[in-house]
């Protein structure tokens, strides 16, 4: 992978969008400067309301917190990931989960 590219993946029906658009998987995209994950999703015309989280280099983040830089690996995750996996993957932090059960 070129150091000015990002490697983009998506899961579930978001991956189906990649297939419908004839994109490679993973998609390699030229990126000259840092942007937010939300900006990257907009650039790809992905539905922001159908993305719950993003992984940037293996770390789960919100769309606004996730910063994408040239050379990064990115994966968009839609809503619907089962509860235990959400915690394991870091989509929901343990303290947030405890708040919801109190």
C-alpha positions in Angstrom: 0.0 0.0 0.0 1.2 3.5 -0.9 1.8 5.8 2.1 -0.6 8.3 0.7 -3.5 5.8 0.5 -6.0 4.6 3.0 -7.3 1.1 3.1 -11.1 1.2 3.6 -13.4 -1.7 4.5 -17.0 -1.9 5.5 -19.2 -4.6 7.1 -22.7 -6.0 6.5 -24.9 -4.0 4.1 -22.2 -1.3 3.9 -19.9 -3.9 2.3 -22.8 -4.6 -0.1 -22.6 -0.9 -1.2 -18.9 -1.5 -2.1 -19.9 -4.5 -4.2 -22.8 -2.6 -5.9 -20.4 0.2 -6.8 -17.8 -2.2 -8.2 -15.2 -1.2 -5.6 -12.3 -3.4 -4.6 -12.2 -4.9 -1.1 -10.4 -3.4 0.6 -10.8 -0.2 -1.3 -7.6 1.7 -1.6 -8.2 5.5 -1.7 -5.8 8.3 -2.2 -5.8 10.7 0.8 -3.5 13.7 0.8 -4.4 15.2 4.2 -5.9 14.1 7.5 -9.7 14.1 7.8 -12.4 12.9 10.1 -13.9 9.5 9.6 -17.2 11.3 8.9 -15.6 13.3 6.2 -14.1 10.2 4.6 -17.6 8.5 4.7 -19.1 11.6 3.0 -16.3 11.5 0.4 -17.3 7.9 -0.4 -21.0 8.8 -0.3 -21.7 6.4 2.5 -24.9 6.9 4.5 -23.8 8.5 7.8 -27.0 7.5 9.6 -26.2 3.9 8.8 -22.7 3.9 10.4 -22.4 3.4 14.1 -18.6 3.3 14.5 -15.4 3.3 12.7 -12.2 1.4 13.3 -9.0 3.3 12.6 -6.0 1.1 12.7 -7.9 -1.4 14.8 -9.2 1.0 17.4 -13.0 1.6 17.6 -14.0 5.3 17.5 -17.0 7.5 16.9 -17.3 9.0 13.4 -16.4 12.5 14.7 -13.5 11.3 17.0 -12.0 9.1 14.3 -9.1 10.9 12.5 -7.9 9.3 9.3 -4.4 10.0 8.0 -2.7 8.8 4.8 -1.5 5.2 5.4 -4.3 4.3 7.8 -6.6 1.3 7.7 -10.3 2.1 8.2 -13.4 0.0 8.6 -17.0 1.3 8.8 -19.4 -0.6 11.1 -23.2 -0.4 10.8 -25.6 -0.7 13.7 -26.6 -4.2 14.7 -23.4 -5.7 16.2 -24.6 -8.0 19.0 -24.1 -6.7 22.6 -21.1 -8.8 23.8 -19.2 -8.2 20.6 -19.8 -4.4 21.0 -17.8 -4.4 24.3 -15.1 -6.8 23.0 -14.6 -4.7 19.9 -14.6 -1.4 21.9 -17.7 0.0 20.2 -19.2 0.4 23.7 -16.8 1.0 26.5 -17.4 -0.9 29.8 -18.3 2.3 31.7 -20.9 3.2 29.1 -22.4 -0.3 29.3 -22.6 -0.1 33.1 -24.5 3.3 32.9 -27.1 1.7 30.6 -27.7 -1.2 33.0 -28.0 0.9 36.2 
